[in-house]
């Protein structure tokens, strides 16, 4: 837009003068009879160094992951044992897929080691879940949930240390949730076989949480 040029949008007129947008807000018929002017400052070039961008991006993605995690239907929200198994196997699949992303994106040795351990353990646990569900006649969902897909998509723009930080924060939070839900099922589940599986898996998940916390500390050094 050139100096002194105008544009109109719903309820307002704007003029660009020396890099600043002068916005004239039209009065609302029943609320204000005096037009108001306000200056919308144009961004100053170089105001935010490019090196800040990974930090800003990682914080934004971390926030998205927290929101996504809060919307997932978890095992303690349902009482049917088949629902617990369905939620558990989707969590396992999502863990495996996110760790496969980490193997491609991270160059940190401790993050790589963590991802490999998670893939091995969760593949084993998923196989147990599938076997038990088949034996008991419980139907399991295919793939992972929409929310889990969105969580993985949030990892995509991150690289380097920004990825490692968000990935490990996610794993600490996620394994805390997993421990709670598996513990609850082990104590209160209605199917004794499912209770036994949940009880046997809980110590492994505790090991995962400990390893996630240790890895998170390592990448900050």
VEXLOMI-670176 format. One line per 5 residues: their letters; for each residue x negated, y negated, z of N, C-alpha, C. Coordinates in Angstrom, 1 decimal. Layout:
BEGIN
a> X Y Z X Y Z X Y Z | ...;
***
This chain:
BEGIN
xxxxx> -0.9 1.2 0.0 0.0 0.0 0.0 -0.9 -1.2 0.0 | -0.6 -2.2 -0.8 -1.4 -3.4 -0.9 -1.0 -4.4 0.2 | -1.9 -5.4 0.4 -1.7 -6.5 1.4 -0.4 -7.2 1.0 | 0.5 -7.3 2.1 1.7 -8.1 1.9 2.8 -7.2 1.3 | 2.6 -6.0 1.0 3.6 -5.1 0.4 4.6 -4.7 1.5;
xxxxx> 5.8 -4.3 1.0 6.8 -3.9 2.0 7.3 -2.5 1.7 | 7.8 -1.9 2.7 8.5 -0.6 2.5 9.7 -0.6 3.4 | 10.7 0.2 3.1 11.9 0.2 3.9 12.2 1.7 4.2 | 12.6 2.0 5.5 13.0 3.3 5.9 14.2 3.1 6.7 | 14.8 4.2 7.2 16.1 4.1 7.9 15.9 3.3 9.2;
xxxxx> 16.6 2.1 9.2 16.7 1.3 10.4 15.5 0.4 10.6 | 14.5 0.3 9.6 13.3 -0.5 9.8 12.7 -1.0 8.5 | 12.0 -2.1 8.5 11.2 -2.6 7.4 9.8 -2.7 7.9 | 8.8 -2.4 7.0 7.4 -2.5 7.4 6.6 -3.2 6.4 | 5.6 -4.0 6.9 4.6 -4.7 6.0 3.2 -4.4 6.5;
xxxxx> 2.3 -4.1 5.5 0.9 -3.8 5.8 0.1 -5.1 5.7 | -0.5 -5.6 6.8 -1.3 -6.8 6.8 -2.6 -6.5 7.4 | -3.7 -6.6 6.6 -5.1 -6.4 7.1 -5.2 -5.1 7.8 | -4.7 -4.0 7.3 -4.8 -2.7 7.9 -3.9 -2.4 9.0 | -3.0 -3.3 9.4 -2.0 -3.1 10.5 -0.7 -3.0 9.9;
xxxxx> 0.2 -2.1 10.4 1.5 -2.0 9.9 2.4 -2.9 10.8 | 3.1 -3.9 10.2 4.0 -4.7 10.9 5.4 -4.1 10.7 | 6.0 -3.6 11.8 7.3 -3.0 11.6 8.4 -3.8 12.2 | 9.4 -4.1 11.4 10.6 -4.9 11.8 11.7 -3.9 12.1 | 12.1 -3.7 13.3 13.2 -2.8 13.6 14.5 -3.5 13.5;
xxxxx> 15.4 -2.9 12.7 16.8 -3.5 12.6 17.5 -3.4 13.9 | 18.3 -4.3 14.2 19.1 -4.3 15.5 20.2 -3.2 15.4 | 20.4 -2.6 16.5 21.6 -1.6 16.6 22.8 -2.4 16.8 | 23.9 -2.1 16.1 25.1 -2.9 16.1 25.7 -3.2 17.4 | 25.6 -2.2 18.3 26.3 -2.4 19.6 25.4 -2.6 20.8;
xxxxx> 24.0 -2.6 20.5 23.1 -2.7 21.6 22.2 -3.9 21.6 | 21.8 -4.4 20.5 20.8 -5.5 20.5 21.0 -6.3 19.2 | 21.2 -7.6 19.4 21.5 -8.5 18.3 20.2 -9.2 17.8 | 19.1 -9.0 18.5 17.8 -9.7 18.2 16.8 -8.7 17.6 | 16.4 -8.9 16.3 15.4 -8.0 15.8 14.1 -8.1 16.6;
xxxxx> 13.4 -6.9 16.7 12.2 -6.8 17.5 11.0 -6.5 16.5 | 9.9 -7.1 16.8 8.7 -6.9 16.0 7.7 -6.2 16.9 | 7.0 -5.2 16.3 5.9 -4.5 17.1 4.8 -4.2 16.1 | 3.6 -4.2 16.6 2.4 -3.9 15.8 2.0 -2.5 16.0 | 1.9 -1.7 14.9 1.4 -0.4 15.0 -0.1 -0.4 14.5;
xxxxx> -1.0 -0.3 15.3 -2.4 -0.4 15.0 -2.9 0.7 14.1 | -3.6 0.3 13.0 -4.2 1.3 12.2 -5.4 1.9 12.9 | -5.6 3.2 12.6 -6.7 3.9 13.3 -8.1 3.3 13.0 | -8.9 3.2 14.0 -10.3 2.6 13.7 -11.2 3.7 13.3 | -11.9 3.5 12.1 -12.8 4.5 11.6 -13.9 4.8 12.6;
xxxxx> -14.2 6.1 12.8 -15.3 6.5 13.6 -15.0 6.4 15.1 | -13.7 6.1 15.4 -13.4 5.9 16.9 -13.5 7.2 17.6 | -13.2 8.3 17.0 -13.3 9.6 17.7 -14.3 10.5 16.9 | -15.5 10.8 17.5 -16.5 11.5 16.7 -16.0 12.9 16.3 | -16.5 13.4 15.2 -16.1 14.6 14.6 -16.4 15.8 15.6;
xxxxx> -17.4 15.6 16.4 -17.8 16.7 17.3 -16.7 17.0 18.3 | -15.8 16.1 18.5 -14.7 16.3 19.5 -13.6 17.2 18.9 | -13.6 17.4 17.6 -12.4 18.1 17.0 -12.3 19.5 17.5 | -13.4 20.3 17.6 -13.2 21.7 18.1 -12.6 21.7 19.5 | -13.0 20.7 20.4 -12.5 20.7 21.7 -11.0 20.4 21.7;
xxxxx> -10.6 19.4 20.9 -9.2 19.0 20.8 -8.4 20.2 20.3 | -8.9 20.8 19.2 -8.2 22.0 18.6 -8.1 23.1 19.6 | -9.1 23.4 20.4 -9.1 24.5 21.3 -8.0 24.3 22.4 | -8.0 23.0 22.9 -7.0 22.7 23.9 -5.6 22.8 23.4 | -5.4 22.4 22.1 -4.0 22.4 21.5 -3.6 23.9 21.3;
xxxxx> -4.5 24.7 20.8 -4.2 26.1 20.6 -4.0 26.8 21.9 | -4.8 26.5 22.9 -4.6 27.1 24.3 -3.2 26.8 24.8 | -2.7 25.6 24.6 -1.4 25.2 25.0 -0.3 26.0 24.2 | -0.5 26.2 23.0 0.4 27.0 22.2 0.4 28.4 22.6 | -0.7 29.0 23.0 -0.7 30.3 23.5 0.0 30.5 24.8;
xxxxx> -0.1 29.5 25.7 0.6 29.6 26.9 2.1 29.5 26.7 | 2.5 28.7 25.8 3.9 28.6 25.5 4.4 29.9 24.9 | 3.6 30.4 24.0 4.0 31.7 23.3 4.1 32.8 24.3 | 3.1 32.9 25.3 3.2 33.9 26.3 4.4 33.8 27.2 | 4.8 32.6 27.4 6.0 32.4 28.3 7.3 32.9 27.7;
xxxxx> 7.3 33.0 26.4 8.6 33.4 25.7 8.7 34.9 25.4 | 7.6 35.7 25.7 7.6 37.1 25.3 8.5 37.8 26.3 | 9.4 38.7 25.8 10.2 39.5 26.7 9.3 40.6 27.3 | 9.2 40.6 28.6 8.2 41.5 29.3 9.0 42.7 30.0 | 8.1 43.6 30.4 8.7 44.8 31.0 9.5 44.6 32.2;
xxxxx> 9.2 43.6 33.0 10.0 43.4 34.2 11.3 42.8 34.0 | 11.5 42.3 32.7 12.8 41.7 32.4 13.8 42.8 32.0 | 13.4 44.0 31.8 14.2 45.1 31.3 14.1 46.3 32.3 | 15.1 47.2 32.3 15.1 48.3 33.3 15.0 49.6 32.5 | 15.4 49.7 31.3 15.3 50.9 30.5 13.9 51.3 30.3;
xxxxx> 13.5 52.6 30.5 12.1 53.0 30.3 11.6 52.9 28.9 | 12.6 53.0 27.9 12.2 52.9 26.5 11.8 51.5 26.2 | 12.5 50.5 26.9 12.1 49.1 26.7 10.7 48.8 27.2 | 10.4 49.4 28.4 9.1 49.2 28.9 8.0 49.8 27.9 | 8.2 51.0 27.4 7.3 51.6 26.5 7.2 50.7 25.2;
xxxxx> 8.3 50.2 24.8 8.3 49.4 23.6 7.5 48.1 23.8 | 7.7 47.5 24.9 6.9 46.2 25.2 5.4 46.6 25.4 | 5.2 47.7 26.1 3.8 48.1 26.3 3.0 48.3 25.0 | 3.6 49.0 24.1 2.9 49.4 22.9 2.8 48.2 22.0 | 3.7 47.3 22.0 3.5 46.0 21.2 2.4 45.2 21.8;
xxxxx> 2.3 45.2 23.1 1.2 44.5 23.8 -0.2 45.1 23.4 | -0.2 46.4 23.3 -1.4 47.2 23.0 -1.8 46.9 21.5 | -0.8 46.9 20.6 -1.1 46.7 19.2 -1.6 45.2 19.0 | -1.0 44.3 19.7 -1.4 42.9 19.6 -2.8 42.7 20.1 | -3.1 43.4 21.2 -4.5 43.3 21.8 -5.5 43.8 20.8;
xxxxx> -5.2 45.0 20.1 -6.1 45.5 19.2 -6.3 44.6 18.0 | -5.2 44.0 17.5 -5.3 43.2 16.3 -6.1 41.9 16.6 | -5.8 41.3 17.8 -6.5 40.1 18.2 -8.0 40.3 18.4 | -8.4 41.5 18.9 -9.8 41.9 19.1 -10.5 42.1 17.8 | -9.7 42.6 16.8 -10.3 42.8 15.5 -10.6 41.4 14.8;
xxxxx> -9.7 40.5 15.1 -10.0 39.1 14.7 -11.3 38.6 15.3 | -11.4 38.9 16.6 -12.6 38.4 17.4 -13.9 39.1 16.8 | -13.8 40.3 16.3 -15.0 40.9 15.8 -15.4 40.2 14.5 | -14.5 39.7 13.8 -14.8 38.9 12.5 -15.2 37.5 12.8 | -14.7 36.9 13.8 -14.9 35.5 14.0 -16.0 35.1 15.0;
xxxxx> -16.2 35.9 16.0 -17.1 35.6 17.1 -18.5 36.1 16.8 | -19.5 35.3 17.1 -20.9 35.7 17.0 -21.6 35.9 18.4 | -20.7 35.8 19.4 -21.2 36.0 20.8 -21.2 37.5 21.1 | -22.4 37.9 21.6 -22.6 39.4 21.9 -21.6 39.9 23.0 | -21.4 39.0 24.0 -20.5 39.5 25.1 -19.0 39.5 24.6;
xxxxx> -18.6 38.6 23.8 -17.2 38.6 23.2 -17.1 39.8 22.3 | -18.1 40.1 21.5 -18.0 41.3 20.6 -17.9 42.6 21.4 | -18.7 42.7 22.5 -18.7 43.9 23.3 -17.3 44.0 24.0 | -16.7 42.9 24.5 -15.4 43.0 25.1 -14.4 43.4 24.1 | -14.4 42.9 22.9 -13.4 43.2 21.9 -13.5 44.7 21.5;
xxxxx> -14.7 45.2 21.4 -14.8 46.7 21.1 -14.3 47.6 22.2 | -14.5 47.2 23.4 -14.0 48.0 24.6 -12.5 47.9 24.6 | -11.9 46.8 24.3 -10.4 46.7 24.3 -9.8 47.5 23.2 | -10.4 47.5 22.0 -9.9 48.3 20.9 -9.9 49.8 21.3 | -11.0 50.2 21.8 -11.1 51.7 22.2 -10.1 52.1 23.2;
xxxxx> -10.0 51.3 24.3 -9.1 51.6 25.4 -7.6 51.5 25.0 | -7.3 50.5 24.3 -5.9 50.3 23.9 -5.4 51.2 22.8 | -6.3 51.7 22.0 -5.9 52.7 21.0 -5.6 54.0 21.8 | -6.4 54.3 22.8 -6.1 55.5 23.6 -4.8 55.4 24.3 | -4.5 54.2 24.9 -3.3 54.0 25.7 -2.1 54.0 24.8;
xxxxx> -2.2 53.4 23.6 -1.1 53.4 22.6 -0.8 54.9 22.2 | -1.8 55.7 22.0 -1.5 57.1 21.6 -0.8 57.8 22.7 | -1.1 57.5 24.0 -0.3 58.1 25.1 1.1 57.7 25.1 | 1.3 56.4 24.9 2.7 55.9 24.8 3.5 56.5 23.7 | 2.9 56.6 22.5 3.6 57.2 21.4 3.9 58.6 21.6;
xxxxx> 3.0 59.4 22.2 3.2 60.8 22.5 4.4 61.0 23.5 | 4.3 60.2 24.6 5.4 60.2 25.6 6.7 59.8 25.0 | 6.8 58.8 24.3 8.0 58.3 23.7 8.6 59.4 22.8 | 7.8 60.1 22.0 8.2 61.1 21.1 8.8 62.3 21.9 | 8.1 62.7 22.9 8.5 63.8 23.8 9.8 63.5 24.5;
xxxxx> 10.0 62.3 24.9 11.2 61.9 25.6 12.4 61.5 24.7 | 12.1 61.3 23.5 13.1 60.8 22.6 13.4 59.3 22.6 | 12.4 58.6 23.0 12.6 57.1 23.1 12.1 56.5 21.8 | 12.8 55.5 21.3 12.4 54.9 20.0 11.5 53.7 20.3 | 10.5 53.6 19.6 9.5 52.4 19.7 9.7 51.4 18.6;
xxxxx> 9.5 50.2 18.9 9.5 49.2 17.8 8.3 49.3 16.8 | 8.5 48.9 15.6 7.4 48.9 14.7 6.6 47.6 14.8 | 5.3 47.6 14.6 4.5 46.4 14.5 4.5 45.7 15.9 | 4.3 44.3 15.8 4.3 43.5 17.0 5.4 42.5 16.9 | 5.6 41.7 18.0 6.7 40.8 18.0 6.3 39.5 17.2;
xxxxx> 7.4 38.7 16.9 7.2 37.5 16.2 6.3 36.5 17.0 | 6.5 36.5 18.3 5.7 35.6 19.2 4.2 36.1 19.2 | 4.0 37.4 19.2 2.6 37.8 19.2 1.9 37.5 17.8 | 2.7 37.5 16.8 2.2 37.1 15.5 1.8 35.7 15.5 | 2.6 34.9 16.1 2.3 33.4 16.2 1.1 33.2 17.0;
xxxxx> 0.9 34.0 18.1 -0.3 33.8 18.9 -1.5 34.1 18.1 | -1.5 35.2 17.3 -2.6 35.5 16.5 -2.9 34.4 15.4 | -1.8 33.9 14.9 -2.0 32.8 13.9 -2.7 31.6 14.5 | -2.5 31.4 15.8 -3.1 30.2 16.4 -4.6 30.4 16.5 | -5.1 31.6 16.5 -6.5 31.8 16.5 -7.2 31.4 15.2;
xxxxx> -6.4 31.5 14.1 -7.0 31.3 12.7 -7.9 30.1 12.5 | -7.4 28.9 12.9 -8.3 27.7 12.6 -9.5 27.6 13.5 | -9.6 28.4 14.5 -10.8 28.2 15.4 -12.0 29.0 15.0 | -13.2 28.5 15.3 -14.4 29.1 15.0 -15.4 28.9 16.1 | -16.5 29.7 16.2 -17.6 29.4 17.1 -17.1 29.5 18.6;
xxxxx> -17.7 28.6 19.4 -17.4 28.5 20.8 -15.9 28.2 21.1 | -15.3 27.4 20.2 -13.9 27.1 20.4 -13.0 28.3 20.4 | -13.3 29.2 19.4 -12.6 30.5 19.3 -12.9 31.3 20.5 | -14.1 31.5 20.9 -14.5 32.3 22.0 -13.8 31.9 23.3 | -13.7 30.6 23.5 -13.1 30.1 24.8 -11.6 30.4 24.8;
xxxxx> -10.9 30.1 23.7 -9.5 30.3 23.7 -9.2 31.8 23.7 | -9.9 32.6 23.0 -9.7 34.0 23.0 -9.9 34.6 24.4 | -10.9 34.3 25.1 -11.1 34.8 26.4 -10.1 34.3 27.4 | -9.7 33.0 27.3 -8.7 32.5 28.2 -7.4 33.3 28.0 | -7.1 33.6 26.8 -5.9 34.3 26.4 -5.9 35.7 27.0;
xxxxx> -7.1 36.4 27.0 -7.2 37.7 27.5 -7.1 37.8 29.0 | -7.6 36.8 29.7 -7.5 36.7 31.1 -6.0 36.6 31.5 | -5.4 35.7 30.9 -3.9 35.5 31.2 -3.1 36.7 30.8 | -3.4 37.3 29.6 -2.6 38.4 29.1 -2.7 39.6 30.0 | -4.0 39.9 30.5 -4.2 41.1 31.3 -3.6 40.9 32.7;
xxxxx> -3.6 39.7 33.2 -2.9 39.5 34.5 -1.4 39.8 34.4 | -0.8 39.4 33.3 0.6 39.8 33.0 0.8 41.3 32.9 | -0.1 41.9 32.1 0.0 43.3 31.9 -0.1 44.1 33.2 | -1.0 43.7 34.1 -1.1 44.4 35.4 0.2 44.3 36.2 | 0.7 43.1 36.2 2.0 42.9 36.9 3.1 43.8 36.4;
xxxxx> 3.3 43.9 35.1 4.4 44.6 34.5 4.2 46.1 34.6 | 2.9 46.6 34.5 2.7 48.0 34.6 2.8 48.4 36.1 | 2.4 47.6 37.0 2.5 47.9 38.4 4.0 48.0 38.8 | 4.8 47.0 38.3 6.2 47.0 38.6 6.9 48.3 38.1 | 6.5 48.7 36.9 7.1 49.9 36.3 6.6 51.1 37.1;
xxxxx> 5.4 51.2 37.5 4.9 52.3 38.3 5.6 52.5 39.6 | 6.1 51.4 40.2 6.7 51.4 41.5 8.3 51.6 41.4 | 8.8 50.9 40.3 10.3 50.9 40.3 10.9 51.5 39.0 | 10.2 52.0 38.1 10.7 52.6 36.9 11.7 53.8 37.2 | 12.6 54.0 36.3 13.6 55.0 36.5 13.2 56.4 36.0;
xxxxx> 12.2 56.4 35.1 11.8 57.7 34.5 10.4 58.0 35.2 | 10.3 59.2 35.8 9.1 59.5 36.5 7.9 59.7 35.6 | 8.1 60.1 34.4 7.0 60.3 33.4 6.5 58.9 33.0 | 7.4 58.0 32.8 7.0 56.6 32.4 6.3 56.0 33.6 | 6.8 56.2 34.8 6.1 55.7 36.0 4.7 56.2 36.1;
xxxxx> 4.5 57.5 35.9 3.2 58.1 35.9 2.2 57.5 34.9 | 2.7 57.3 33.7 1.9 56.6 32.7 1.5 55.2 33.1 | 2.5 54.5 33.6 2.2 53.1 34.0 1.2 53.0 35.2 | 1.3 54.0 36.1 0.4 54.0 37.2 -1.0 54.4 36.8 | -1.2 55.3 35.8 -2.5 55.7 35.4 -3.2 54.6 34.6;
xxxxx> -2.4 53.8 33.9 -2.9 52.7 33.1 -3.3 51.5 33.8 | -2.7 51.3 35.0 -2.9 50.1 35.8 -4.4 49.9 36.1 | -5.1 50.9 36.6 -6.5 50.7 37.0 -7.4 50.3 35.8 | -7.0 50.8 34.6 -7.8 50.5 33.4 -7.5 49.0 33.0 | -6.3 48.5 33.2 -6.0 47.1 32.9 -6.7 46.2 33.9;
xxxxx> -6.8 46.7 35.2 -7.6 45.9 36.1 -9.1 45.8 35.7 | -9.6 46.8 35.2 -11.0 46.8 34.7 -11.1 45.8 33.5 | -10.1 45.8 32.7 -10.0 44.9 31.5 -10.0 43.4 32.0 | -9.2 43.1 33.0 -9.1 41.8 33.6 -10.5 41.4 34.1 | -11.1 42.2 34.9 -12.4 41.9 35.5 -13.4 41.6 34.4;
xxxxx> -13.4 42.4 33.3 -14.4 42.3 32.2 -14.1 41.0 31.5 | -12.8 40.6 31.3 -12.4 39.4 30.6 -12.9 38.2 31.4 | -12.7 38.2 32.8 -13.1 37.1 33.6 -14.7 37.0 33.6 | -15.4 38.1 33.6 -16.8 38.0 33.5 -17.3 37.5 32.2 | -16.6 37.9 31.1 -17.0 37.4 29.8 -16.7 36.0 29.6;
xxxxx> -15.6 35.5 30.2 -15.3 34.1 30.1 -16.4 33.3 30.8 | -16.9 33.7 31.9 -18.0 33.0 32.6 -19.3 33.0 31.8 | -19.6 34.1 31.1 -20.8 34.2 30.3 -20.8 33.2 29.2 | -19.7 33.1 28.5 -19.7 32.2 27.3 -19.7 30.7 27.7 | -19.5 30.4 29.0 -19.6 29.0 29.5 -21.0 28.7 29.9;
x> -21.9 29.6 30.0 -23.3 29.4 30.5 -24.2 28.8 29.3;
***
